[in-house]
Amino acid sequence: MAREALTDARHLRRTAAACCVIAVALATAPFAAIAARTAHTRIVHNARPHLPAARHIPYPRLAWPLEVSGSQYIPVPWTDIAGWSEDDHLQAYKAFRVSCRPIAAQRNLPADHKALGISLRDPCRAAKALDISDRARARAFFEERFLPLRISRLGEDDGFVTGYYEPVIDGSRTQTDVYNVPVYRRPSNLFVRGFKQDAVGLPNKGQVFRKIGRRKLVPYYDRAEIEDGAIAGRGLELCWLRDQTDLLFTQIQGSARVRLEDGSTMRINYDAHNGYPYTPVGRILIDRGIVPKEQMSMQKIREWMDQNPDGAKELRRQNRSYVFFREVHLSDKDEAVGAQGVPLTPGRSIAVDKTLHVYGTPFFIGGELPIESEQSKTPFHRLMIAQDTGSAIVGPARADLYFGAGVDAGRVSGRLRHNMRFVMLVPKSLDPVARGRKMPLPDPRPSETIAKLFPQTDPLKDQQKDQKNGAKPPEASVAPGGKDAARATEAAKKPAPAVAQASAGVGQASPAQTTAANPVPLPEARPNIKPSREARRARYISRYRRFR
């Protein structure tokens, strides 16, 4: 009995041990399967290292590089900018600080749609805190906080510059026999959509309307209608000038100093326009062959108008645009105020396209200009500040250089129509190279492999090629069955004659092409068959009888 009990105990122990082993094996089986799948995934991943890693969708929102409409730009080092080291950066720094007054005061503004947006606030606040008085430190200021980008219109190498100034003309506050050409202020019935009629800073482009009654809007009067007295006698006269030529040049420049009869000076500035695009009268004289293009200047236009009074009237009216002014209270020592609302600096302020650029942006403009005389090629390499705009200033590398007031400034600016190199200085926070490195590359296209395996063909084009080569067009096949199906299957595995002829014309086929399946023909276009008149009539009669 003792032996049998001992034997039963041994059997129980063995059975319990076997059960434990089976339980452990069953418990560890899922982990082994997971480990096996992980190892298999690693092997497959290592065997195909060219596959890209999975991306998180949606892609993260990243800041795109600069986008200036219709432009091309490239970063350049400071050492590659011709004339950069020879310029007087202190004068440019002073003009930049003038522009920074309204920029640094901006707070909690929404993002601007222009390329620079509101990025100039940081450099402007730094300039406001610094008191720089020498050229070296002024140069270091720009090099430490800006990046140079050579910019031009898309497909072109250089930009284009002209010049403008503030005329000094004689006039009177009252109408006399000598001064009988009125300078008008903005009329009360002039209306621009999106702006109040008494708003300051109306746009210098776009449509302008004349309000009739409460709701009706019509285009405003053009130059000819205004010169003929369309708005005369309404008390809109600011002052009176000697002739229409003085008024035309004042409107082109956008401001003027009017020397009154009592010796005082009246300052007038641009306030609004009548909505018609500006037409350069100089271009008309060139197109008519009156003045050669290489001799064109403001002085030539004035001389021709003085010599041809009747022709001058007709020429003026070709430019339907008309400018209205406002009186500004500035002394004779103060410079004209630009569209930014700050005084301009002669030789450092420029007018730019305000739809593309931000006021206060520095531009380094380099090239040769006729500064000393009409035929001279004076080197011009200066850092300029964008502080003004104009209706004729359109494009990413287009500027109007301000030369001050008076006859001498008018002579120099009147002969400028030249190509120049433009380098735009952008804050380092907008570094396009740094932003470009963060932009994700597109996923590789899987269609290349698929296109090799299943090349798409057009039966009509292949048939035309075969007819040109003298080959017979392939006969239409009928759906086979039985033994014919096996023969058709073996024939399908062989390359078609049309494909062989095409590959023979091109050259030896690549291995990917030889192993590819037969070309998949494109579906034929559905014929556009219009139902006949009799069929439409019969269908109508049957439908009528059915519902009757």
C-alpha positions as CSV (number, residue, x, y, z in Angstrom):
1,M,0.0,0.0,0.0
2,A,2.9,2.4,0.8
3,R,4.5,1.6,-2.6
4,E,1.3,2.3,-4.5
5,A,0.8,5.6,-2.7
6,L,4.3,6.6,-3.5
7,T,3.8,5.8,-7.2
8,D,0.5,7.8,-7.3
9,A,2.3,10.8,-5.8
10,R,5.0,10.6,-8.4
11,H,2.4,10.5,-11.2
12,L,0.6,13.5,-9.7
13,R,3.8,15.5,-9.5
14,R,4.7,14.6,-13.1
15,T,1.2,15.5,-14.3
16,A,1.3,18.9,-12.4
17,A,4.7,19.7,-13.9
18,A,3.5,18.9,-17.4
19,C,0.4,21.1,-16.9
20,C,2.7,24.0,-15.8
21,V,4.9,23.6,-18.8
22,I,1.8,23.7,-21.1
23,A,0.4,26.7,-19.4
24,V,3.6,28.6,-19.6
25,A,3.9,27.7,-23.3
26,L,0.3,28.9,-24.0
27,A,0.9,32.1,-22.1
28,T,4.1,33.0,-24.0
29,A,2.8,32.1,-27.4
30,P,1.3,35.6,-28.2
31,F,4.5,37.3,-27.1
32,A,6.5,35.0,-29.4
33,A,4.2,35.8,-32.3
34,I,4.5,39.6,-31.7
35,A,8.3,39.2,-31.5
36,A,8.3,37.2,-34.7
37,R,6.2,39.9,-36.5
38,T,8.5,42.7,-35.2
39,A,11.5,40.8,-36.4
40,H,9.9,40.2,-39.8
41,T,9.0,43.9,-40.0
42,R,12.6,44.9,-39.3
43,I,13.9,42.5,-41.9
44,V,11.4,43.8,-44.5
45,H,12.2,47.4,-43.6
46,N,15.9,46.8,-43.8
47,A,15.5,45.0,-47.1
48,R,13.6,48.1,-48.5
49,P,15.4,51.1,-47.1
50,H,14.2,53.3,-50.0
51,L,10.6,53.5,-48.7
52,P,9.9,56.9,-47.0
53,A,8.7,57.0,-43.4
54,A,5.0,57.6,-42.9
55,R,4.0,61.2,-42.6
56,H,1.5,62.6,-40.1
57,I,-1.5,64.0,-41.9
58,P,-2.4,66.8,-42.0
59,Y,1.1,68.2,-42.6
60,P,2.2,70.8,-40.0
61,R,1.7,74.5,-41.0
62,L,5.1,76.0,-41.7
63,A,6.0,79.5,-42.7
64,W,6.6,79.7,-46.4
65,P,9.5,81.6,-47.9
66,L,8.9,85.1,-49.2
67,E,6.4,85.5,-52.0
68,V,6.6,88.8,-53.9
69,S,4.1,88.7,-56.7
70,G,5.7,88.6,-60.2
71,S,9.2,88.7,-58.9
72,Q,12.3,86.5,-58.6
73,Y,15.0,86.9,-55.9
74,I,18.2,85.3,-54.8
75,P,20.2,85.7,-51.6
76,V,23.6,87.4,-52.1
77,P,26.5,88.0,-49.6
78,W,27.3,91.6,-48.6
79,T,30.7,91.3,-50.3
80,D,29.1,90.7,-53.7
81,I,27.0,93.9,-53.7
82,A,28.9,96.4,-55.8
83,G,29.3,99.8,-54.0
84,W,28.0,98.6,-50.7
85,S,31.1,99.4,-48.7
86,E,31.5,102.8,-50.3
87,D,28.1,104.1,-49.4
88,D,27.3,106.6,-46.6
89,H,25.2,104.2,-44.4
90,L,24.8,106.9,-41.7
91,Q,22.5,108.9,-44.0
92,A,20.5,105.9,-44.9
93,Y,20.2,105.0,-41.2
94,K,18.8,108.5,-40.4
95,A,16.2,108.1,-43.1
96,F,15.4,104.6,-41.8
97,R,14.8,105.9,-38.3
98,V,12.3,108.5,-39.7
99,S,10.3,105.6,-41.2
100,C,10.6,103.7,-38.0
101,R,8.6,106.2,-35.9
102,P,5.2,105.0,-37.1
103,I,6.4,101.3,-37.5
104,A,7.8,100.9,-34.0
105,A,4.5,102.3,-32.5
106,Q,2.4,99.6,-34.1
107,R,1.0,97.1,-31.6
108,N,-1.3,94.1,-32.0
109,L,-1.7,94.5,-35.7
110,P,-3.0,91.6,-37.9
111,A,-0.5,90.0,-40.3
112,D,0.0,91.9,-43.5
113,H,-0.5,90.1,-46.8
114,K,2.7,91.7,-48.2
115,A,6.0,89.8,-48.2
116,L,7.6,91.7,-45.3
117,G,4.4,92.0,-43.3
118,I,5.1,93.5,-39.9
119,S,8.6,92.1,-39.6
120,L,10.2,95.6,-39.7
121,R,9.0,96.3,-36.1
122,D,12.0,94.5,-34.5
123,P,14.7,96.3,-36.5
124,C,12.8,99.6,-36.0
125,R,12.6,99.2,-32.2
126,A,16.3,98.4,-32.2
127,A,17.1,101.5,-34.2
128,K,15.0,103.6,-31.9
129,A,17.0,102.4,-28.9
130,L,20.4,103.0,-30.6
131,D,22.1,106.4,-31.1
132,I,24.5,105.8,-34.0
133,S,26.7,108.7,-35.2
134,D,29.3,107.1,-37.4
135,R,29.2,105.3,-40.8
136,A,30.8,102.0,-39.6
137,R,28.3,101.4,-36.8
138,A,25.4,102.3,-39.2
139,R,26.7,99.8,-41.7
140,A,27.0,97.1,-39.0
141,F,23.4,97.8,-37.9
142,F,22.1,96.9,-41.3
143,E,24.4,93.9,-41.8
144,E,23.5,92.5,-38.4
145,R,19.7,92.7,-38.7
146,F,19.0,92.3,-42.4
147,L,19.7,89.9,-45.2
148,P,20.3,91.1,-48.8
149,L,18.2,89.7,-51.7
150,R,18.7,90.6,-55.3
151,I,15.2,91.1,-56.6
152,S,13.8,91.8,-60.1
153,R,10.7,91.2,-62.2
154,L,10.2,87.6,-63.2
155,G,12.4,86.9,-66.3
156,E,14.4,90.1,-66.0
157,D,17.8,90.9,-64.5
158,D,17.5,94.6,-63.6
159,G,14.9,96.9,-62.2
160,F,13.9,100.4,-63.5
161,V,14.1,103.8,-61.9
162,T,12.8,107.3,-62.6
163,G,13.1,110.5,-60.6
164,Y,10.8,113.0,-59.0
165,Y,11.0,116.3,-57.1
166,E,8.9,119.0,-55.5
167,P,8.3,121.9,-57.9
168,V,8.6,125.5,-56.8
169,I,6.1,127.5,-58.8
170,D,4.5,130.9,-58.7
171,G,0.8,131.3,-57.8
172,S,-1.9,133.2,-55.9
173,R,-4.6,132.5,-53.4
174,T,-7.1,134.5,-55.5
175,Q,-7.8,134.5,-59.2
176,T,-6.2,137.2,-61.3
177,D,-5.5,137.9,-65.0
178,V,-2.1,136.3,-64.6
179,Y,-3.0,133.4,-62.3
180,N,-6.3,131.8,-63.6
181,V,-5.6,128.0,-63.5
182,P,-7.3,126.5,-60.4
183,V,-5.8,123.9,-58.1
184,Y,-8.7,121.9,-56.8
185,R,-9.1,120.2,-53.4
186,R,-11.0,116.9,-53.2
187,P,-14.7,117.4,-54.1
188,S,-17.4,116.2,-51.7
189,N,-19.1,114.1,-54.3
190,L,-16.0,112.0,-55.0
191,F,-16.6,108.4,-53.8
192,V,-14.3,105.4,-53.4
193,R,-15.8,102.0,-52.4
194,G,-14.6,101.0,-48.9
195,F,-13.6,104.5,-47.8
196,K,-15.5,107.3,-46.3
197,Q,-15.7,110.5,-48.4
198,D,-13.7,112.5,-45.9
199,A,-11.1,109.7,-45.2
200,V,-7.4,110.5,-45.2
201,G,-5.2,108.6,-47.5
202,L,-7.4,107.4,-50.3
203,P,-5.8,104.9,-52.7
204,N,-4.0,106.2,-55.8
205,K,-5.4,103.4,-58.0
206,G,-8.7,101.9,-58.8
207,Q,-12.1,103.1,-59.6
208,V,-13.5,106.4,-58.4
209,F,-17.1,107.4,-58.6
210,R,-19.3,110.5,-58.6
211,K,-22.3,110.3,-56.4
212,I,-25.6,111.4,-57.8
213,G,-28.2,111.6,-55.1
214,R,-28.0,108.9,-52.5
215,R,-27.4,105.7,-54.5
216,K,-26.4,106.3,-58.1
217,L,-22.7,106.1,-58.9
218,V,-21.1,107.0,-62.2
219,P,-17.4,107.4,-63.1
220,Y,-15.9,110.7,-62.1
221,Y,-15.1,113.5,-64.5
222,D,-11.9,113.1,-66.6
223,R,-9.3,115.8,-67.2
224,A,-11.0,117.3,-70.2
225,E,-14.3,117.7,-68.4
226,I,-12.6,119.3,-65.3
227,E,-10.6,121.7,-67.5
228,D,-13.8,122.7,-69.2
229,G,-15.3,123.7,-65.9
230,A,-17.2,120.6,-64.6
231,I,-16.5,121.4,-61.0
232,A,-15.9,125.1,-61.3
233,G,-17.6,127.6,-59.0
234,R,-18.1,125.2,-56.0
235,G,-15.4,126.8,-53.8
236,L,-12.9,124.0,-54.3
237,E,-10.0,126.2,-55.4
238,L,-7.0,126.1,-53.1
239,C,-4.9,128.5,-55.2
240,W,-4.4,129.6,-58.8
241,L,-1.4,129.0,-61.1
242,R,-0.1,130.6,-64.2
243,D,-0.8,127.9,-66.8
244,Q,-2.0,124.3,-67.2
245,T,1.6,123.0,-67.8
246,D,2.5,124.0,-64.2
247,L,-0.5,122.2,-62.9
248,L,0.2,119.1,-65.0
249,F,3.8,118.8,-63.6
250,T,2.6,119.4,-60.1
251,Q,0.1,116.6,-60.5
252,I,2.8,114.3,-61.8
253,Q,5.1,115.0,-58.9
254,G,2.3,114.9,-56.3
255,S,3.3,118.0,-54.3
256,A,4.6,121.6,-54.8
257,R,5.7,124.7,-53.1
258,V,3.6,127.7,-54.4
259,R,5.3,131.1,-54.0
260,L,2.5,133.6,-53.4
261,E,2.5,137.2,-54.3
262,D,3.1,138.4,-50.8
263,G,6.4,136.4,-50.5
264,S,5.0,133.5,-48.4
265,T,5.0,129.9,-49.5
266,M,2.0,127.6,-49.7
267,R,2.6,123.8,-49.5
268,I,0.2,121.4,-51.3
269,N,0.2,117.6,-51.3
270,Y,-1.6,114.8,-53.1
271,D,-5.0,114.0,-51.6
272,A,-7.1,112.1,-54.2
273,H,-7.5,111.3,-57.9
274,N,-10.4,110.9,-60.3
275,G,-10.0,107.2,-61.0
276,Y,-8.5,107.1,-64.5
277,P,-5.1,105.5,-65.1
278,Y,-2.1,107.7,-65.6
279,T,-0.9,108.1,-69.2
280,P,2.7,109.4,-69.6
281,V,2.6,112.3,-72.0
282,G,6.3,111.7,-72.8
283,R,5.5,108.3,-74.2
284,I,2.9,109.8,-76.5
285,L,5.5,112.3,-77.9
286,I,7.9,109.3,-78.4
287,D,5.3,107.2,-80.2
288,R,4.4,110.1,-82.5
289,G,8.0,110.7,-83.4
290,I,8.1,114.2,-82.0
291,V,10.9,113.6,-79.4
292,P,13.5,110.8,-79.7
293,K,13.4,108.3,-76.9
294,E,17.0,108.9,-75.9
295,Q,16.4,112.7,-75.6
296,M,13.1,112.5,-73.6
297,S,13.0,114.5,-70.4
298,M,10.6,116.8,-68.5
299,Q,12.5,119.8,-69.9
300,K,11.8,118.5,-73.5
301,I,8.1,118.1,-72.7
302,R,7.8,121.6,-71.2
303,E,9.7,123.1,-74.2
304,W,7.4,121.4,-76.7
305,M,4.2,122.5,-74.8
306,D,5.4,126.1,-74.5
307,Q,6.0,126.2,-78.3
308,N,2.8,124.4,-79.2
309,P,-0.1,125.7,-77.0
310,D,-2.9,124.0,-79.1
311,G,-1.0,120.7,-79.3
312,A,-0.3,120.9,-75.6
313,K,-4.0,121.0,-74.8
314,E,-4.7,117.9,-76.8
315,L,-1.6,116.2,-75.4
316,R,-2.7,116.9,-71.8
317,R,-6.1,115.5,-72.4
318,Q,-4.7,112.2,-73.5
319,N,-3.9,111.7,-69.8
320,R,-7.4,111.5,-68.4
321,S,-6.1,111.2,-64.8
322,Y,-6.5,114.2,-62.6
323,V,-5.1,114.8,-59.1
324,F,-6.7,116.8,-56.2
325,F,-4.6,118.4,-53.5
326,R,-4.7,119.5,-49.9
327,E,-2.8,122.2,-48.1
328,V,-0.2,121.1,-45.6
329,H,1.3,123.4,-43.0
330,L,5.0,123.0,-43.5
331,S,7.8,125.6,-43.4
332,D,10.2,126.3,-46.3
333,K,12.8,124.2,-44.5
334,D,10.7,121.1,-44.2
335,E,10.7,118.5,-47.0
336,A,7.6,117.1,-48.6
337,V,5.7,114.4,-46.8
338,G,5.4,111.0,-48.5
339,A,2.6,108.5,-48.6
340,Q,3.9,106.9,-45.4
341,G,3.2,110.2,-43.6
342,V,6.8,111.1,-42.8
343,P,9.1,113.8,-44.4
344,L,11.1,112.6,-47.4
345,T,14.9,112.7,-47.4
346,P,16.5,113.9,-50.7
347,G,18.7,111.3,-52.2
348,R,17.5,108.6,-49.8
349,S,13.8,108.3,-50.2
350,I,12.1,106.3,-52.9
351,A,8.5,105.7,-54.0
352,V,7.6,102.0,-54.5
353,D,4.6,99.8,-55.4
354,K,2.7,99.8,-52.1
355,T,0.7,96.8,-53.1
356,L,3.9,94.7,-53.0
357,H,6.2,96.4,-50.6
358,V,6.0,97.8,-47.0
359,Y,7.0,101.4,-46.2
360,G,10.3,101.5,-44.4
361,T,11.9,98.7,-46.4
362,P,15.6,99.4,-47.3
363,F,16.6,99.0,-51.0
364,F,20.2,99.2,-52.2
365,I,20.1,100.5,-55.8
366,G,23.2,100.4,-57.9
367,G,24.2,101.4,-61.5
368,E,24.9,104.5,-63.5
369,L,22.7,107.6,-63.8
370,P,23.0,111.0,-65.6
371,I,23.4,113.0,-62.5
372,E,26.0,115.6,-63.5
373,S,24.7,116.1,-67.1
374,E,22.4,114.5,-69.7
375,Q,25.2,112.4,-71.2
376,S,27.1,111.6,-68.0
377,K,27.3,108.1,-66.4
378,T,27.7,108.9,-62.8
379,P,28.1,105.8,-60.5
380,F,25.1,105.6,-58.2
381,H,25.2,103.1,-55.3
382,R,23.0,104.1,-52.4
383,L,20.9,102.5,-49.7
384,M,17.4,104.0,-50.1
385,I,14.3,103.8,-47.9
386,A,10.7,103.2,-49.3
387,Q,8.6,106.1,-48.0
388,D,6.3,107.0,-50.9
389,T,4.3,105.6,-53.7
390,G,2.8,106.6,-57.1
391,S,0.2,105.3,-59.6
392,A,2.9,104.8,-62.2
393,I,5.2,102.9,-59.9
394,V,4.3,99.2,-60.6
395,G,6.4,96.1,-60.0
396,P,8.8,94.5,-57.5
397,A,11.9,96.3,-58.8
398,R,10.5,99.7,-59.7
399,A,11.4,102.9,-57.8
400,D,11.0,106.7,-58.1
401,L,14.0,108.4,-56.6
402,Y,13.3,111.6,-54.7
403,F,15.9,114.5,-55.3
404,G,14.4,117.3,-53.2
405,A,12.8,120.6,-54.3
406,G,13.7,123.3,-56.8
407,V,14.9,123.7,-60.4
408,D,18.2,121.7,-60.0
409,A,16.4,118.7,-58.5
410,G,13.9,118.9,-61.3
411,R,16.6,118.8,-63.9
412,V,18.2,115.7,-62.5
413,S,15.0,113.8,-61.9
414,G,13.6,114.8,-65.3
415,R,16.2,112.8,-67.2
416,L,16.1,109.6,-65.3
417,R,14.7,106.5,-67.1
418,H,17.3,103.8,-66.5
419,N,17.7,100.2,-65.6
420,M,19.4,99.6,-62.2
421,R,20.2,96.7,-59.9
422,F,17.9,96.2,-56.9
423,V,18.9,94.5,-53.6
424,M,16.1,94.4,-51.0
425,L,17.0,94.1,-47.4
426,V,14.7,91.8,-45.4
427,P,14.8,91.2,-41.6
428,K,16.6,88.1,-40.6
429,S,13.4,86.7,-39.1
430,L,12.3,86.2,-42.8
431,D,15.4,84.3,-43.9
432,P,14.1,82.5,-47.1
433,V,17.0,79.9,-47.0
434,A,16.3,78.9,-43.4
435,R,12.5,78.7,-44.1
436,G,13.2,76.6,-47.2
437,R,15.1,74.0,-45.3
438,K,12.0,73.3,-43.2
439,M,9.7,72.8,-46.1
440,P,8.7,69.1,-46.6
441,L,9.6,67.5,-49.9
442,P,6.8,65.8,-51.8
443,D,6.5,62.0,-51.5
444,P,8.0,59.9,-54.4
445,R,5.5,59.2,-57.2
446,P,4.7,55.5,-57.4
447,S,3.3,56.0,-60.9
448,E,6.8,55.7,-62.6
449,T,6.9,52.0,-61.8
450,I,3.3,51.5,-62.7
451,A,3.8,53.3,-66.0
452,K,6.6,51.0,-67.0
453,L,4.6,47.9,-66.2
454,F,1.3,49.1,-67.8
455,P,2.2,51.6,-70.6
456,Q,-0.9,53.5,-71.9
457,T,-1.4,53.6,-75.6
458,D,-3.8,55.3,-77.9
459,P,-5.1,52.9,-80.6
460,L,-5.8,55.7,-83.0
461,K,-2.3,57.1,-82.8
462,D,-0.8,53.6,-83.1
463,Q,-3.0,52.9,-86.1
464,Q,-1.8,56.1,-87.8
465,K,1.8,55.2,-87.1
466,D,1.3,51.8,-88.6
467,Q,-0.3,53.3,-91.7
468,K,2.7,55.6,-92.1
469,N,5.1,52.7,-91.7
470,G,3.2,50.6,-94.3
471,A,2.0,48.0,-91.8
472,K,-1.5,46.5,-92.0
473,P,-3.9,47.5,-89.2
474,P,-4.5,44.7,-86.7
475,E,-7.7,42.7,-87.3
476,A,-10.5,42.7,-84.8
477,S,-10.4,39.7,-82.5
478,V,-13.3,37.6,-81.4
479,A,-13.7,36.3,-77.9
480,P,-12.1,32.8,-78.1
481,G,-13.3,29.7,-76.3
482,G,-12.0,26.2,-75.7
483,K,-8.6,25.5,-77.5
484,D,-8.8,28.9,-79.1
485,A,-8.7,30.4,-75.6
486,A,-5.4,28.6,-74.8
487,R,-3.9,29.7,-78.1
488,A,-5.0,33.3,-77.4
489,T,-3.5,33.2,-73.9
490,E,-0.1,32.1,-75.3
491,A,-0.3,34.7,-78.0
492,A,-1.0,37.4,-75.4
493,K,2.2,36.6,-73.6
494,K,4.2,37.4,-76.8
495,P,4.8,41.1,-77.7
496,A,2.3,42.5,-80.1
497,P,3.6,43.5,-83.6
498,A,2.7,47.1,-83.2
499,V,4.7,47.3,-80.0
500,A,7.7,45.5,-81.6
501,Q,7.6,48.0,-84.5
502,A,7.4,50.9,-82.1
503,S,10.3,49.6,-80.0
504,A,12.3,49.0,-83.1
505,G,11.9,52.5,-84.2
506,V,13.1,53.9,-80.9
507,G,15.9,51.5,-80.1
508,Q,16.6,48.6,-77.9
509,A,14.0,48.2,-75.1
510,S,15.0,48.3,-71.4
511,P,14.6,45.3,-69.2
512,A,11.7,46.9,-67.4
513,Q,9.9,47.3,-70.8
514,T,10.6,43.8,-71.9
515,T,9.1,42.3,-68.8
516,A,6.1,44.6,-68.9
517,A,2.7,43.4,-69.8
518,N,1.0,44.2,-73.1
519,P,0.1,47.9,-73.4
520,V,-3.4,48.6,-72.2
521,P,-5.4,50.4,-74.9
522,L,-7.3,53.5,-73.9
523,P,-11.1,53.3,-74.1
524,E,-12.6,54.5,-77.3
525,A,-14.6,57.7,-77.2
526,R,-18.3,57.3,-77.1
527,P,-20.0,58.4,-80.3
528,N,-22.1,61.5,-79.9
529,I,-25.3,60.3,-81.8
530,K,-28.2,62.6,-81.7
531,P,-31.6,60.9,-81.8
532,S,-33.5,61.5,-85.0
533,R,-36.6,63.6,-85.2
534,E,-38.8,60.6,-86.0
535,A,-37.5,58.7,-82.9
536,R,-38.2,61.6,-80.6
537,R,-41.7,62.0,-82.1
538,A,-42.5,58.3,-81.7
539,R,-41.3,58.3,-78.1
540,Y,-43.4,61.3,-77.3
541,I,-46.5,59.7,-78.9
542,S,-46.0,56.5,-76.9
543,R,-45.6,58.4,-73.7
544,Y,-48.7,60.4,-74.4
545,R,-50.8,57.3,-75.1
546,R,-49.5,55.7,-71.9
547,F,-50.7,58.5,-69.6
548,R,-53.9,59.2,-71.5
